Amino acid sequence: AEVSTQSTGVSMDVVIELLKEAVDKSYAEHPDKIILLDGFPREIEQATKFEDKICPATYVLSFDCSNDTMTERLLSRAKTSGRVDDNIETIKKRLVTFETATAPVLEHYKKAGRLVNVSAETDKDTIFANTCKGLGL
């Protein structure tokens, strides 16, 4: 199940309930599989509510790259994605939001020993191999 929280104005409680339903369904159907939430949590409050109401995160995966690399990739994606928010102004805002809201989430999980950092400055195959290695797969 796919759940989107981006720019929807949906309350956090609704988001958590939707995630709980999706996680419960996925686990019931595939108890031996890993559940990956892309782009969540983005804030400490989301992380806390998720872990209180659904389950603790086994790992939090962070793909690390410079702001220049991220900007370059998002501008490249804009050429084919059709996304109106892949522009330099929005990208700059996203990077600031990451530093102020999401970076503390990563620090929280790092202190808990559950953060897996993967360098995303290399090619896709290397990133994938390092992700699998970081997750013990």
N, C-alpha and C positions, 0 to 999 in steps of 0.2 A: 504494500500500500504506500502511496506517495502522499506526503503531507507537506504543504507549503505554508510557511509563516511569514514570508517576505512581503512587507508593505501591505499587509491585509487589514491591519487595525483590529485583529482578533485578540481577545483577552488572553493572557497567559494561561489562565485556568482552562480555557477552551483548547488552547494549543496542547497543553499537557494531557488533557483527556483524549484528544485525537491521537496523540503519540502513544498513549497507553493502549488504546484500542489497536493501533497498528502493530505495536511491539507484541502485545498479547497474541494477536492473530498470527503474526509471523512465527513466534516461538511455538505456538500450538501446532502449526503446520510443518515447521522445520526446526525441531528442538536441538539439532546438531549443528545448525548454521550460525554464523556470526551475524548480528544485526548492526548495520552501519547507518548512523544518522549523519548525513552530510550537512555541514553548516550549523550544527546544533550541539551543544548550547553556545550561544553567542554572548551571554551575560551570566554573571555569577548567580543571579536569582533564578534564571532558567535551569542552571546546573543543579542548584539546590532542590528546586521543586521536582525536577525530573528524578533525582535520586531518592527523594522522600516518597514520591507517589508511584514511581514505576520500578526502578531498580538502580543499583549503583552501576556506574560505567566501569567496565573492566579496564578499558584503555580509552584515552582520548588521543586521537591521531592528529598531528599538526604537520602540514606540509610547509616547510620554511623556505622562503625566497625573499630576495630584496624587493623593496618597493618598485625599483626600476623594472625588475623582471616581471613582477605582477602586473604593472601598468602595461608593459609591452604585450604580455599574453592576453590581457583583457581587450586591448585595442585590436589585437589580431583577431580575437574571437568576434569582435564587433563586425568584422567584414563579412561574416557568414551567419551569425546568430540571429540577426534581426532584432536583437535586444536594444531598446532605445536608451537603456541605462549604462551601456558600455561606451561611455564618452569620458574625456579627460576630467571634466568637472566632477562627475559622479564618482569616478574612480578615486580622485583625491579625497572626497568625503568618506568613501568606504575605508580608505587607509587610515584616516583619522579615527573613525569609529572602531576599527580593529584595535588600534593602539589604546584607546580609552576604555572600550567595553570588553573586547574579546581577549586581549593580552592578559588581563587579570584572571580570566578563566583558565588559561593555559598555565599560569603560575600556580594557581590553586591545585590543579591536577599534577603539576610537577612536584610540588611539596608532598602530595599524597602518593608519589611514586607510580602514577598511572598515566603519565604523559609519554607518548612515543613521538619523537621528533624525526622527521624525514626531510633531508635536503631536497628541495624541488628546483634546484639550480641546474640540474642535469637533464638528460633525455628521458623520455617516458619509460623506456624499458628499465633503466637504472632505478628510476623512482619506484616503479612497480616492484622490482626485486628488493629494494631496500625497505619498502613498506611490508612486504611479506616477511622479511627477516626481522623487522622491528616488532611485528605481531606474533612472531614465533610460528609462522605457517610454512 
